[in-house]
Structure formats: C-alpha cells, structure tokens
Amino acid sequence: MDKIHVTGQGETVDAICWRHYGRTAEVTEAVLAANPGLSGLGPVLPFGTWVTLPAISRRAQLPQLANLWN
C-alpha cells in the first residue's frame, strides 16, 4: 500500500527515501516515477509537498551481491 509523506522544510527525495525505506539508490527512481513532476521542483522540495511513497518489496531493495570466486 502506498503512503503519503508531506515534506518539511529542507527535505530532499533522497532523505525521504532513506528514512522510509532505509535505502536511496534502489528506490529513488520508483518514488520519482510515482510522483510525476516531483523532480521539476528542484533538489530541495518545497515545504508541504505531498510525496507518494510506493510499496516496494523488501527483496527489490536488496543490492545484488557479487561473487568473487566461481
């Protein structure tokens, strides 16, 4: 289930993703895709902006592991 976050002063998409998901790189694109026009507001979001935080499975957030020895 998607959640809504209302931004405070000086918040960025990366900071919101870090607090909500515990990760940034893997989920930032999903958050931007769920919020058309959000990236056009600039790096620091205006106070009171509504940001939809899509439900992302835990598995999708895990980084891919590299195997150094085959």
HUDA-V408789 format. One record per residue. PSI is psi as a letter, one per 20 degrees, with the letter a starting at -180 (999 if undefined). BURIAL is I if it has 24 or more other ideal C-beta (glycine too) atoms within 12 Angstrom, else O. Layout:
BEGIN
psi = [PSI | PSI]
burial = [BURIAL | BURIAL]
END
This chain:
BEGIN
psi = [p | q | q | p | p | p | q | a | p | j | q | r | g | g | h | g | g | g | h | g | h | j | r | g | h | i | i | g | h | h | g | h | h | i | m | p | i | h | h | i | i | r | h | o | q | q | p | j | p | p | p | p | o | q | p | p | q | h | h | h | i | p | q | p | p | p | o | h | p | 999]
burial = [O | O | O | O | I | O | I | O | O | O | I | I | I | I | O | I | I | O | O | I | I | O | O | O | O | O | I | I | O | I | I | I | O | I | I | O | O | I | O | O | O | O | O | O | I | O | O | O | I | O | I | I | I | I | O | I | O | O | O | O | O | O | O | O | O | O | O | O | O | O]
END
